[in-house]
């Protein structure tokens, strides 16, 4: 049996801006992980108890995975597992590998609470874990660049052709990453090609570089309890982009510049500048929400941010906004405990997270 884990993520900087080529994001791989266990079996069997699926039989026809006997809701819940399996198996088929039967078991409990996602990128983490597990079961350990591309292809199409891939990058590589997105038009082109060719080609715009964080920095994820609909937010933002290009790109490019400055401040251990730049990023994202008419920073998010700032820290929403998580940033153990107590007293659930130094793998 092989067991693979893949870390989830928190976005520190670059929300929305990273969707435009050339603008970076800073993403953190966190110690909340998705798991995939795979063992030898005569046929393909999948268990994903998180979505109520146990010992479901699957058939692979060299292109698609077909599950037998699942309800529509179960099929919907299995979409990332399904596309992860399909992409890995197509890759293996094109490489003339003999497809072996297996029992795949997935577990994303660490990334959920009471059945609800916590906003740690569970879909990207489970997709990456599944792709890695299926390849390892067949004796193939791809380079991180190959695994990123395979997992991104699977994840991108599973979630309806949206996303920048930063969450997959965190799951694959771990650590703190300075990330720039691939050309989104290119991935549509690549999807028409054999998987092996798509992986082998250069992806224009893609950049993934580790950055070093200050030793005494801390990050807290504060869950709002509000579930964000990322697809709906993206659709609305596309409308704003089309109708008010000047406002959109002015803010988006300012977020990108702030992210570059923040990466430099992190590398240089400039504590005051780091706090100041996270606050600036928050204000830019707040303006983006106001100008677009999209409720990106909800009332709960605002209260969380203000509580952090009272104590000399900085906070902002992490990801698309509209709910999910805020991320608070500060320095020192004493300040962290002070902030944790403050959030607890206000009824907010702060989740202590540490950076996962390793990305996906059997020993991650």
ABEGO torsion letter per residue (X at the ends): XBBBBBBBBBBABGBGAAABBGBBBBBBBBABBBBBBBBBBABBBBBBAAAGBBGBBBBBAGABBBBBGBBAAAAAAAAAAAAAAAAAAAAAAAAGBBBBBBBBBBBAAAABBGGBBAGAGAAAAAAAAAAAAAAAAAGBBBBAAAAAAAAAAAAAAAAGGBEAGAAAAAAAAEEBBBBBBBBAAAAAAAAABBAAAAAABBBBGBBBBBBBBBAABBBBBBBAGBBBBAAAAAAAAAAAAAABAAAAAAAAAAAAAAAAAAAAAAAAGBAAAAAAAAAAAAAAAAAAAAAAGBBABBAAAAAAAAAAAAAGBBBBBBEAEGEEBBBBBBBEAAAAAAAAAAAAAAGBBBBBBBBBABBBEAAX
